[in-house]
Amino acid sequence: MSRDDDEEERPGAGGGIDPGPELAAVFDDLETLLKNGDVIAALTSRGINASIALLAADALRAYLADRKADAAEDFATVAEEIRGRLAASAEGSGTDAGSQGEPSRSNGRR
């Protein structure tokens, strides 16, 4: 296989497709869904915090947009928040297991 053949098989290599607009639309839809009151209620009943899910989506959006430092910071915050909630539920306190409070963000974006 020649180098030219290799470039043709990899999307984005050598000016291939740009998935940016499609990815942006998917993330916009996901954000809208995660802000829907009925969805928030359904997730909360399962112990899933919609605010943390939104932050995780923001982190993935940043990573896919090549904003790796923002992505790393947001993913770290998501992991910290989830670990904290797991620890709290393991202690039997049950605090904040499904709360919709905003996760703390150290990057100042929310």
C-alpha angles and dihedrals in degrees: 000000000000125000089252091055090051091053092051092056096052114077111230095019112123095002100316125153122328109222091184099102094045092047091048090053092050092050091046089053091047091050091050090049093048090052093052111111095223091050092047090052092049092049093045091053086058093049094255118137110220092203091059090047089052091051090050090052090049089051092052091046089053092048093051089049089055093250091132098162091055090045093050092050093048094045089050090052091048091050092047092049093048092046090050092052092046091051092048092050091046089055088057093242093114090202117161094351091139102011118140094214115134114263112240112262120198095190093071095235102127 
